[in-house]
Structure formats: structure tokens, C-alpha cells
Amino acid sequence: MSEHLAYLLRCADGTLYVGLTDDLEGRVAEHQEGLGSDYTRRRLPVALAWSDRFATREDAAALERQLKGWSRAKKEALIRGDFAALPALARRRSARPIDQEPGQ
């Protein structure tokens, strides 16, 4: 059975890159050699900050998509393993206060 992984890389400029692979060591090496993605190629070197394994590619891809929507603070909490902080760091898509009607 093949494993699938979602991962976070910390780039040289401090930004975080979210990815998906079935060969973590090889994929991180590709990023490090400038072969991974245009984003990481311009921000070398990179370092693996976090990863998690999944039984299916679909499950890993679902988490990858979810992580791409997370704030930096929420990603940093995940990297630290501060799972208790994750719910409080969820951000709303809209800046409109909850009790304000649309258009006000």
C-alpha cells in the first residue's frame, strides 16, 4: 500500500508552502534542488516544517486544500503541535461582523 502525505515547507524568506506527495524525502529534495515548484524555486533553501500521512491520495489532497486556506498563525500552530489553538485561529472569510446585515 502506498502512503500519501500532505506537508508544509518553510522557505528561506519565512513563507510557508503547502504540498502533497507520495515520496516525502524525494519531493523535499526536488524542492531543495529548485525542481519542486516555481514558488519554492524562488525561495531557496527550504526546510520541512510538518507532514502527515494518509491512506489515500484523496484524503491527503483534501487536507492540502484545507491548509492552503488557513492563516499563517494557524499553520504555525499546526507546526508547533498546538492543536488546542487551532479552533481559535480559524478566521472568517468575511470581514462583516456577525450581527451586521449584508450591505450595511
Backbone as a printed PyTorch tensor [residue, N CA C, xyz], in Angstrom:
tensor([[[  0.8430,  -1.1820,   0.0000],
         [  0.0000,   0.0000,   0.0000],
         [  0.8860,   1.2430,   0.0000]],

        [[  0.5760,   2.1890,  -0.8670],
         [  1.3130,   3.4350,  -0.9710],
         [  0.8190,   4.4330,   0.0670]],

        [[  1.7250,   5.2360,   0.5910],
         [  1.3050,   6.2780,   1.5200],
         [  1.2950,   7.6100,   0.7990]],

        [[  0.4670,   8.4900,   1.2630],
         [  0.3490,   9.8210,   0.6940],
         [  0.4980,  10.8130,   1.8310]],

        [[  1.1810,  11.9050,   1.5570],
         [  1.4890,  12.8670,   2.6080],
         [  1.1450,  14.2830,   2.1850]],

        [[  0.6090,  15.0400,   3.1210],
         [  0.4900,  16.4880,   2.9980],
         [  1.6570,  17.0380,   3.8000]],

        [[  2.2340,  18.1610,   3.3400],
         [  3.4060,  18.6930,   4.0400],
         [  3.4540,  20.2160,   3.9580]],

        [[  4.2000,  20.7850,   4.8780],
         [  4.4790,  22.2220,   4.8980],
         [  5.9840,  22.4090,   4.8540]],

        [[  6.4390,  23.2780,   3.9630],
         [  7.8410,  23.6590,   3.9090],
         [  7.9830,  25.0870,   4.4030]],

        [[  9.0650,  25.3570,   5.1210],
         [  9.3980,  26.7270,   5.4900],
         [ 10.4620,  27.1910,   4.4990]],

        [[ 10.1600,  28.2590,   3.7840],
         [ 11.0690,  28.7910,   2.7780],
         [ 12.0580,  29.7720,   3.4090]],

        [[ 13.1250,  30.0790,   2.6810],
         [ 14.1700,  30.9700,   3.1920],
         [ 13.6280,  32.3440,   3.5640]],

        [[ 12.5850,  32.8050,   2.8810],
         [ 12.0250,  34.1250,   3.1920],
         [ 10.9940,  34.0640,   4.3200]],

        [[ 10.8430,  32.8740,   4.9340],
         [  9.9250,  32.7140,   6.0600],
         [  8.5180,  32.3120,   5.6720]],

        [[  8.1950,  32.3070,   4.3870],
         [  6.8630,  31.8950,   3.9660],
         [  6.7230,  30.3830,   4.0860]],

        [[  5.4720,  29.9370,   4.0660],
         [  5.1780,  28.5090,   4.1590],
         [  4.5690,  28.0300,   2.8540]],

        [[  4.9850,  26.8560,   2.4170],
         [  4.4930,  26.2420,   1.1850],
         [  3.7860,  24.9470,   1.5590]],

        [[  2.6050,  24.7360,   1.0080],
         [  1.8180,  23.5290,   1.2650],
         [  1.9240,  22.6100,   0.0570]],

        [[  2.1690,  21.3240,   0.2910],
         [  2.2870,  20.3850,  -0.8060],
         [  1.7180,  19.0170,  -0.4760]],

        [[  1.7880,  18.1580,  -1.4730],
         [  1.2460,  16.7970,  -1.4200],
         [  2.2070,  15.8930,  -2.1750]],

        [[  2.4780,  14.6990,  -1.6380],
         [  3.4040,  13.7800,  -2.2990],
         [  3.1780,  12.3530,  -1.8360]],

        [[  3.7600,  11.4090,  -2.5670],
         [  3.7960,  10.0210,  -2.1110],
         [  5.2380,   9.5970,  -1.8070]],

        [[  6.1860,  10.5720,  -1.9120],
         [  7.6000,  10.3330,  -1.6020],
         [  8.1560,  11.6040,  -0.9520]],

        [[  8.0080,  11.7200,   0.3480],
         [  8.3500,  12.9540,   1.0460],
         [  9.8320,  13.3060,   0.9060]],

        [[ 10.6970,  12.3580,   1.1690],
         [ 12.1360,  12.6300,   1.0870],
         [ 12.5210,  13.0900,  -0.3220]],

        [[ 12.0240,  12.3890,  -1.3270],
         [ 12.3300,  12.7500,  -2.7070],
         [ 11.7500,  14.1010,  -3.0930]],

        [[ 10.5380,  14.3830,  -2.6450],
         [  9.8900,  15.6490,  -3.0000],
         [ 10.5910,  16.8290,  -2.3440]],

        [[ 10.9800,  16.6950,  -1.0810],
         [ 11.7020,  17.7760,  -0.4110],
         [ 13.0390,  18.0050,  -1.1170]],

        [[ 13.7070,  16.9320,  -1.5210],
         [ 14.9690,  17.0570,  -2.2620],
         [ 14.7480,  17.7870,  -3.5840]],

        [[ 13.6480,  17.4770,  -4.2880],
         [ 13.3290,  18.1880,  -5.5330],
         [ 13.1520,  19.6800,  -5.2770]],

        [[ 12.4010,  20.0160,  -4.2350],
         [ 12.2270,  21.4330,  -3.8890],
         [ 13.5850,  22.0730,  -3.6230]],

        [[ 14.4260,  21.3980,  -2.8360],
         [ 15.7290,  21.9320,  -2.4520],
         [ 16.6290,  22.1500,  -3.6680]],

        [[ 16.4690,  21.3160,  -4.6900],
         [ 17.2780,  21.4310,  -5.9140],
         [ 16.6850,  22.4200,  -6.9080]],

        [[ 15.5600,  23.0500,  -6.5480],
         [ 14.9260,  24.0090,  -7.4400],
         [ 14.0240,  23.3730,  -8.4730]],

        [[ 13.6730,  22.1050,  -8.2770],
         [ 12.8430,  21.3740,  -9.2320],
         [ 11.4100,  21.1740,  -8.7430]],

        [[ 11.1050,  21.6320,  -7.5420],
         [  9.8050,  21.3480,  -6.9390],
         [  8.6710,  22.1720,  -7.4780]],

        [[  8.7570,  23.4740,  -7.3580],
         [  7.7180,  24.3750,  -7.8430],
         [  8.3550,  25.7370,  -8.0610]],

        [[  7.7110,  26.5490,  -8.8670],
         [  8.2230,  27.8900,  -9.1100],
         [  8.2850,  28.6820,  -7.8110]],

        [[  7.2790,  28.5030,  -6.9640],
         [  7.2250,  29.2410,  -5.6960],
         [  8.4520,  28.9440,  -4.8380]],

        [[  8.7530,  27.6750,  -4.6230],
         [  9.8850,  27.3360,  -3.7610],
         [ 11.2140,  27.5990,  -4.4640]],

        [[ 11.2520,  27.4830,  -5.7700],
         [ 12.4890,  27.7170,  -6.5230],
         [ 13.0140,  29.1320,  -6.2640]],

        [[ 12.0920,  30.0740,  -6.0960],
         [ 12.4800,  31.4680,  -5.8640],
         [ 12.7270,  31.7700,  -4.3880]],

        [[ 12.5870,  30.7660,  -3.5150],
         [ 12.6960,  30.9990,  -2.0780],
         [ 13.5880,  29.9580,  -1.3880]],

        [[ 14.6190,  29.5140,  -2.0600],
         [ 15.5180,  28.5070,  -1.5090],
         [ 16.4580,  29.1160,  -0.4850]],

        [[ 16.9280,  28.3260,   0.4710],
         [ 16.5890,  26.9250,   0.6910],
         [ 15.2610,  26.7800,   1.4320]],

        [[ 14.7470,  25.5570,   1.3960],
         [ 13.5160,  25.2290,   2.1090],
         [ 13.8160,  24.1490,   3.1380]],

        [[ 12.9360,  24.0500,   4.1290],
         [ 13.0850,  23.0090,   5.1460],
         [ 11.7060,  22.4420,   5.4650]],

        [[ 11.6500,  21.1530,   5.6450],
         [ 10.3910,  20.5160,   6.0270],
         [  9.9940,  20.9900,   7.4140]],

        [[  8.7770,  21.5250,   7.5260],
         [  8.2930,  22.0340,   8.8110],
         [  7.2820,  21.0880,   9.4460]],

        [[  6.5120,  20.3580,   8.6020],
         [  5.4460,  19.4960,   9.1190],
         [  5.0130,  18.5560,   8.0070]],

        [[  4.5650,  17.3560,   8.3920],
         [  3.9500,  16.4390,   7.4310],
         [  3.0340,  15.4730,   8.1720]],

        [[  2.1030,  14.9080,   7.4310],
         [  1.2110,  13.8890,   7.9900],
         [  0.8820,  12.8970,   6.8890]],

        [[  0.7280,  11.6200,   7.2740],
         [  0.4650,  10.5290,   6.3260],
         [ -1.0270,  10.2390,   6.2290]],

        [[ -1.4390,   9.8050,   5.0370],
         [ -2.8330,   9.4490,   4.7820],
         [ -2.8760,   8.1620,   3.9730]],

        [[ -3.9420,   7.4030,   4.1580],
         [ -4.0980,   6.1320,   3.4500],
         [ -4.4070,   6.3420,   1.9740]],

        [[ -5.0810,   7.4360,   1.6520],
         [ -5.4480,   7.6840,   0.2520],
         [ -4.9590,   9.0470,  -0.2080]],

        [[ -4.7190,   9.1630,  -1.4960],
         [ -4.3260,  10.4440,  -2.0920],
         [ -5.4380,  11.4750,  -1.9060]],

        [[ -6.6820,  11.0300,  -1.9990],
         [ -7.8170,  11.9430,  -1.8440],
         [ -7.8240,  12.5880,  -0.4610]],

        [[ -7.5410,  11.7990,   0.5710],
         [ -7.5040,  12.3420,   1.9340],
         [ -6.3700,  13.3580,   2.0920]],

        [[ -5.1960,  13.0310,   1.5540],
         [ -4.0650,  13.9560,   1.6350],
         [ -4.3600,  15.2320,   0.8470]],

        [[ -4.9740,  15.0890,  -0.3220],
         [ -5.3120,  16.2580,  -1.1510],
         [ -6.3570,  17.1340,  -0.4670]],

        [[ -7.2930,  16.5140,   0.2300],
         [ -8.3130,  17.2880,   0.9480],
         [ -7.6610,  18.1360,   2.0380]],

        [[ -6.7010,  17.5730,   2.7690],
         [ -6.0240,  18.3570,   3.7950],
         [ -5.1420,  19.4270,   3.1570]],

        [[ -4.4910,  19.1040,   2.0640],
         [ -3.6750,  20.1030,   1.3660],
         [ -4.5320,  21.3180,   1.0000]],

        [[ -5.7020,  21.0810,   0.4260],
         [ -6.6130,  22.1870,   0.0680],
         [ -7.0300,  22.9720,   1.3090]],

        [[ -7.3190,  22.2660,   2.3830],
         [ -7.7260,  22.9230,   3.6200],
         [ -6.5890,  23.8030,   4.1510]],

        [[ -5.3750,  23.2720,   4.1870],
         [ -4.2350,  24.0270,   4.7040],
         [ -3.9620,  25.2830,   3.8850]],

        [[ -4.1770,  25.2170,   2.5900],
         [ -3.9510,  26.3860,   1.7350],
         [ -4.8730,  27.5400,   2.1090]],

        [[ -6.0080,  27.2390,   2.7280],
         [ -6.9300,  28.2760,   3.1540],
         [ -6.6890,  28.7810,   4.5630]],

        [[ -5.7790,  28.1640,   5.2760],
         [ -5.5070,  28.5470,   6.6620],
         [ -4.6330,  29.7940,   6.7280]],

        [[ -4.7890,  30.5330,   7.8080],
         [ -3.9270,  31.6810,   8.0840],
         [ -2.5290,  31.1690,   8.4450]],

        [[ -1.5720,  32.0710,   8.3530],
         [ -0.2020,  31.7140,   8.7520],
         [ -0.1640,  31.3000,  10.2200]],

        [[ -0.8880,  32.0320,  11.0720],
         [ -0.8950,  31.7230,  12.5120],
         [ -1.4150,  30.3130,  12.7570]],

        [[ -2.4230,  29.9170,  12.0260],
         [ -2.9900,  28.5840,  12.2020],
         [ -2.0060,  27.5100,  11.7250]],

        [[ -1.3300,  27.7670,  10.6050],
         [ -0.3100,  26.8310,  10.1190],
         [  0.8290,  26.7080,  11.1280]],

        [[  1.2420,  27.8350,  11.7000],
         [  2.3300,  27.8030,  12.6930],
         [  1.9150,  27.0040,  13.9260]],

        [[  0.6600,  27.1270,  14.3380],
         [  0.1730,  26.3370,  15.4770],
         [  0.2160,  24.8450,  15.1440]],

        [[ -0.1540,  24.4800,  13.9210],
         [ -0.0860,  23.0770,  13.4900],
         [  1.3650,  22.5890,  13.5420]],

        [[  2.2820,  23.3870,  13.0350],
         [  3.7000,  23.0190,  13.0370],
         [  4.1910,  22.8000,  14.4720]],

        [[  3.7590,  23.6640,  15.3890],
         [  4.1540,  23.5280,  16.8040],
         [  3.4710,  22.3570,  17.4920]],

        [[  2.4120,  21.8380,  16.8770],
         [  1.6400,  20.7790,  17.5190],
         [  0.6680,  21.3280,  18.5400]],

        [[  0.3510,  22.6170,  18.4440],
         [ -0.5700,  23.2780,  19.3660],
         [ -1.9970,  23.1290,  18.8420]],

        [[ -2.5240,  21.9120,  18.9180],
         [ -3.8360,  21.6040,  18.3450],
         [ -4.9740,  22.3200,  19.0720]],

        [[ -4.7780,  22.6300,  20.3480],
         [ -5.8070,  23.3370,  21.1120],
         [ -6.0210,  24.7510,  20.5680]],

        [[ -4.9980,  25.3510,  19.9690],
         [ -5.0980,  26.7140,  19.4570],
         [ -5.8000,  26.7850,  18.0990]],

        [[ -5.8920,  25.6780,  17.3840],
         [ -6.4210,  25.7140,  16.0160],
         [ -7.8400,  26.2800,  15.9140]],

        [[ -8.7870,  25.8590,  16.7420],
         [-10.1430,  26.4180,  16.5860],
         [-10.1990,  27.9300,  16.7780]],

        [[ -9.4430,  28.4520,  17.7160],
         [ -9.4500,  29.8940,  17.9680],
         [ -8.8010,  30.6760,  16.8320]],

        [[ -7.9440,  30.0240,  16.0640],
         [ -7.2460,  30.6920,  14.9680],
         [ -7.9970,  30.6200,  13.6400]],

        [[ -9.1310,  29.9460,  13.6520],
         [ -9.9380,  29.8840,  12.4220],
         [-10.4130,  31.2930,  12.1140]],

        [[-10.2720,  31.7060,  10.8600],
         [-10.7170,  33.0540,  10.5030],
         [-11.9120,  32.9860,   9.5820]],

        [[-12.7560,  33.9430,   9.7290],
         [-13.9470,  34.0270,   8.8880],
         [-13.5510,  34.5390,   7.5170]],

        [[-14.2460,  34.1030,   6.4970],
         [-13.9880,  34.5510,   5.1290],
         [-14.4400,  35.9930,   4.9200]],

        [[-15.4010,  36.4520,   5.6960],
         [-15.9550,  37.7830,   5.5450],
         [-15.5000,  38.6590,   6.7000]],

        [[-15.2390,  39.9290,   6.4060],
         [-14.8510,  40.8550,   7.4640],
         [-16.0780,  41.4690,   8.1220]],

        [[-17.2670,  41.1780,   7.6140],
         [-18.5060,  41.7490,   8.1400],
         [-18.8190,  41.1390,   9.4930]],

        [[-19.1190,  41.9740,  10.5030],
         [-19.4990,  41.4290,  11.8090],
         [-20.7190,  40.5200,  11.6920]],

        [[-20.8060,  39.5410,  12.5590],
         [-21.8710,  38.5440,  12.5140],
         [-23.2450,  39.1820,  12.5850]],

        [[-23.4260,  40.2100,  13.4370],
         [-24.7510,  40.7840,  13.6200],
         [-25.0940,  41.8790,  12.6020]],

        [[-24.1960,  42.1560,  11.6740],
         [-24.4490,  43.1820,  10.6670],
         [-25.1000,  42.5710,   9.4380]],

        [[-26.1140,  43.2230,   8.9400],
         [-26.8110,  42.7560,   7.7410],
         [-25.9690,  43.0390,   6.5120]],

        [[-26.0530,  42.2020,   5.4710],
         [-25.3310,  42.4750,   4.2300],
         [-25.7240,  43.8410,   3.6900]],

        [[-24.7380,  44.5790,   3.1640],
         [-24.9930,  45.8770,   2.5680],
         [-24.9720,  47.0210,   3.5590]],

        [[-24.7890,  46.7560,   4.8290],
         [-24.7410,  47.8380,   5.8350],
         [-23.3280,  48.2770,   6.0850]]])
